[in-house]
C-alpha cells in the first residue's frame, strides 16, 4: 500500500503519544538519542509545531516513523510500510477520518 502525504501526516501526529509511552519528556529536555552525539546536557525536545523530536546540539530530528524505526532497529526506508502499518494498528488510526489531535 502506498500512503498519501495526508495519511503519513496523520500518523506523524501521534508522536507526542509515542514519546510519552516510551518514557520521553514532552515538556522538558531529554538526552539526545543519536549514538554519534555524546550528550552530557539534555538537548533534545518535542516540537509540537512540526511533530518532531529534535536535538538542538547535533541537529538530528525524528518524526514518529523514524523514531519507531530507531527504537526497534529497523531500516526507515526498507521497513517504512511495515512501520506505518504497525503504528496505524497500535493507535487504531482510521485514515478515513481526519485527526483532531492538538
C-alpha contacts under 8 A as a table, 3 or more apart, distances in Angstrom:
res1	aa1	res2	aa2	distance
1	X	81	X	7.30
2	X	81	X	7.77
3	X	7	X	5.95
3	X	8	X	6.39
4	X	7	X	5.14
4	X	8	X	6.26
5	X	8	X	5.09
5	X	9	X	6.02
6	X	9	X	5.03
6	X	10	X	6.09
7	X	10	X	4.97
7	X	11	X	6.43
7	X	95	X	6.09
8	X	11	X	5.21
8	X	12	X	6.16
8	X	84	X	7.91
9	X	12	X	4.85
9	X	13	X	6.22
10	X	13	X	5.27
10	X	14	X	7.55
10	X	95	X	7.47
10	X	98	X	7.48
10	X	99	X	6.28
11	X	14	X	5.83
11	X	64	X	7.70
11	X	84	X	7.49
11	X	87	X	7.12
11	X	88	X	6.81
11	X	93	X	7.43
12	X	15	X	5.82
12	X	51	X	6.68
12	X	63	X	6.36
12	X	64	X	5.49
12	X	65	X	6.97
13	X	16	X	7.50
13	X	51	X	6.28
13	X	99	X	7.94
13	X	101	X	7.15
14	X	17	X	5.40
14	X	18	X	6.34
14	X	64	X	7.04
14	X	91	X	7.98
15	X	18	X	5.00
15	X	19	X	6.03
15	X	51	X	6.27
15	X	52	X	7.32
15	X	63	X	6.73
15	X	64	X	4.90
16	X	19	X	5.12
16	X	20	X	6.25
16	X	26	X	6.67
16	X	46	X	7.46
16	X	48	X	7.95
16	X	51	X	7.55
17	X	20	X	5.24
17	X	21	X	6.18
18	X	21	X	5.03
18	X	22	X	6.18
18	X	64	X	7.20
19	X	22	X	5.21
19	X	23	X	6.34
19	X	24	X	5.02
19	X	25	X	6.89
19	X	26	X	6.94
20	X	23	X	5.16
20	X	24	X	5.42
20	X	25	X	6.47
20	X	26	X	6.94
21	X	24	X	7.49
24	X	30	X	6.87
25	X	28	X	5.59
25	X	29	X	6.74
25	X	30	X	6.40
25	X	45	X	7.55
25	X	46	X	7.76
26	X	29	X	7.77
26	X	45	X	6.75
26	X	46	X	5.39
27	X	45	X	7.68
27	X	46	X	7.33
28	X	45	X	6.57
29	X	42	X	5.46
29	X	43	X	5.72
29	X	44	X	5.38
29	X	45	X	5.00
30	X	42	X	4.84
30	X	43	X	6.06
30	X	44	X	4.91
30	X	45	X	6.03
31	X	39	X	6.19
31	X	40	X	7.62
31	X	41	X	6.69
31	X	42	X	4.05
31	X	43	X	5.90
31	X	44	X	5.88
32	X	37	X	6.98
32	X	38	X	7.94
32	X	39	X	5.86
32	X	42	X	6.46
32	X	43	X	6.15
32	X	44	X	5.26
32	X	55	X	6.06
33	X	37	X	7.66
34	X	37	X	5.42
34	X	60	X	7.07
35	X	38	X	7.26
37	X	58	X	6.58
39	X	42	X	6.57
39	X	43	X	7.48
43	X	55	X	5.42
43	X	56	X	5.55
43	X	57	X	5.92
44	X	53	X	6.74
44	X	54	X	5.26
44	X	55	X	3.91
44	X	56	X	6.12
44	X	57	X	7.70
45	X	53	X	5.50
45	X	54	X	5.52
45	X	55	X	6.46
46	X	51	X	7.10
46	X	52	X	5.86
46	X	53	X	4.49
46	X	54	X	6.46
47	X	50	X	6.00
47	X	51	X	5.57
47	X	52	X	5.26
47	X	53	X	6.15
47	X	54	X	7.14
48	X	51	X	5.02
48	X	52	X	7.09
51	X	63	X	6.40
52	X	61	X	6.32
52	X	62	X	5.45
52	X	63	X	4.76
52	X	64	X	7.48
53	X	61	X	5.59
53	X	62	X	5.08
53	X	63	X	6.33
54	X	59	X	6.63
54	X	60	X	5.81
54	X	61	X	4.21
54	X	62	X	6.33
55	X	58	X	5.87
55	X	59	X	5.13
55	X	60	X	5.46
55	X	61	X	6.39
56	X	59	X	5.35
56	X	60	X	7.80
62	X	65	X	7.66
62	X	66	X	5.51
62	X	67	X	5.41
63	X	66	X	5.47
63	X	67	X	5.93
64	X	67	X	5.06
64	X	68	X	5.87
65	X	68	X	5.22
65	X	69	X	6.23
65	X	76	X	7.42
65	X	80	X	7.58
65	X	83	X	6.67
65	X	84	X	7.08
66	X	69	X	4.97
66	X	70	X	6.12
66	X	76	X	5.91
67	X	70	X	4.92
67	X	71	X	6.02
68	X	71	X	5.09
68	X	72	X	6.12
68	X	83	X	7.43
69	X	72	X	5.28
69	X	73	X	5.83
69	X	74	X	4.57
69	X	75	X	6.19
69	X	76	X	5.62
69	X	79	X	7.93
69	X	83	X	7.20
70	X	73	X	5.23
70	X	74	X	6.28
70	X	75	X	7.89
70	X	76	X	7.97
71	X	74	X	7.83
74	X	79	X	6.47
75	X	78	X	5.34
75	X	79	X	5.48
75	X	80	X	7.60
76	X	79	X	5.48
76	X	80	X	5.35
77	X	80	X	5.24
78	X	81	X	7.98
79	X	82	X	5.33
79	X	83	X	6.04
80	X	83	X	5.13
80	X	84	X	6.14
81	X	84	X	5.10
81	X	85	X	6.14
82	X	85	X	5.05
82	X	86	X	6.09
83	X	86	X	5.04
83	X	87	X	6.14
84	X	87	X	5.20
84	X	88	X	6.02
85	X	88	X	5.15
85	X	89	X	6.19
86	X	89	X	5.24
86	X	90	X	5.93
87	X	90	X	4.88
87	X	91	X	6.06
88	X	91	X	5.56
88	X	92	X	5.62
88	X	93	X	4.93
88	X	94	X	7.62
89	X	92	X	4.86
89	X	93	X	6.64
90	X	93	X	7.92
94	X	97	X	5.53
95	X	98	X	7.08
